[in-house]
């Protein structure tokens, strides 16, 4: 299993957000891995099995997701910065989206 996993829920529709491009980046913005959410809105295998302690970013291309359905949206992308503080822990970073808002939390 990847050290970092994510999933996206479209709160405006009450369902997972499928086929959203997500990039895992290091603190300097360099790409480590990228993937697309599956039909359940998840990327269970984003990046390596282990990352060193440090700061990272997930960049979600949600503007493309909303554009496919013709839905006007305010945010073309959402970037979530987070810290890997313990290499023995798994880090799950969920994202809830709507065309004009988003929220996140530390998942399990």
QUIKA-V629587 format. One line per field, one symbol per residue. ss: DSSP state (a for helix, b for strand, c for the rest). psi: psi as a letter, one per 30 degrees, with the letter a starting at -180 (. if undefined). Layout:
BEGIN
ss->???
psi->???
END
This chain:
BEGIN
ss->cccbbbbbbbccccbbccccbbbbbbccccbbbbbbcccccbbbbbcccccccbbbbbbbcaaaaaaacccccccccbbbbbbbccccccbbbbbbbbccbbbbbbbc
psi->kleklllkkjfffhlljlhkkkkkllffgkkellakkafggljfhjalfkklkaklkkjkifeeeeefggjklejflkkjklkjfjfflkjkjlkkllfglllllja.
END
